[in-house]
Amino acid sequence: MKSLRVNLIILFFLAFISISAQEKKKYKIHTVAFYNLENLFDTINDPLKYDEASPIMEMNASIRGEVYEKKVKNMARVIADIGADDTKNSPVILGVSEVENRDVLEDLVNDPQLLKKDYGIIHYDSPDKRGIDVALLYQKAFFKPITTSSHELLIYDDLSRKRVYTRDQLLVSGELDGELIHVIVNHWPSRSGGEARSRSKRVGAAKLNKRIIDSLQSIDPYAKIFTMGDFNDNPTNESIKGVLKAERKENKVGLKGVFNPYENMFKQGLGSNAYRDAWSLFDQILFTQPLLEKDYSSFRFYKAGIFNKPYLTNKQGKYRGYPFRSFDFGGFTEGFSDHFPVYVYLIKEVE
């Protein structure tokens, strides 16, 4: 009996030491996010773009400047807030869509709410007929770009067979605190004309995305790749499930597979944008299997979320509970965007 009591004391002591050692572990945490900025256009008419159809250009010229300044300030507020509760910092990497040009991005990162973050900008002009682009913002203190490229999406209308000019896909490879990662920023073709009629365009976008991922994995099967954006499709649609073959369960993701943490959220009824009393989860961040490993000596996935704080939602009226958008029926609402941002946390053990 005495021997048993001694053994139990020893086991308890060893368990206590083990728990204490785990409790002393420290982790570095970073936010990687995506945000559709809903028509972040400037007040200057560009003759090479169809920007006169943007909400801000449809307003009286006397108020455009004031509206633009407020829009930029609202976007900066949200970006500064994403992830800040947990990381005490804004996203170190942020993909954005629905921006007109580099000038609006310069205004955004130079807003007082973001200026001290010292964001860099990666942007290419795309052939989109409305003049809207994607871009990547990054905090220079944490992320160092190595290579960037813009990948043209060649798609055609099913009826007319004319080319549909839309957004390119942006690929950025760089080092996050010394670790190589790859980020693809997307804004896939819309559902204009109906989901079924426009489906082939998003399938085409997914095939381009898959080729980019495959090309990176052919060089390094263990590449840490994020593909993020406004896909204009839900996690269960053909483009995501059929072409990218994104999995919703971590243990189902093979070495060159893709994990989508947003599929389970979608099946729970959560969304990032709403239309006709139905929620969609078009905004997603997917990533490859090496980010799921449990060896935290390098950056790994911790959790994903939809950034939907109360100030980002309508409080009353017909669209109560919807994202509090910036523009509605030609006017400025004082709101933010018709999409909620999405984010993932990455963690790494530090000594």
URLINCOR-V601690 format. One record per helix or strand. SS is the DSSP state (~ for helix, > for strand). FROM is the first residue (numbers start at 1). TO is the last residue. If there is no record, write none. Layout:
BEGIN
ss from to
SS FROM TO
SS FROM TO
END
This chain:
BEGIN
ss from to
~ 2 23
> 26 40
~ 51 53
~ 61 81
~ 84 87
> 93 99
~ 102 109
~ 115 117
> 119 123
> 133 139
> 143 151
> 155 156
> 163 164
> 169 176
> 179 187
~ 195 219
> 225 230
~ 238 243
> 246 247
~ 250 252
> 258 260
~ 262 267
> 273 275
> 278 280
> 283 288
~ 289 292
> 300 307
~ 310 312
> 313 313
> 323 323
> 327 328
> 331 332
> 341 350
END
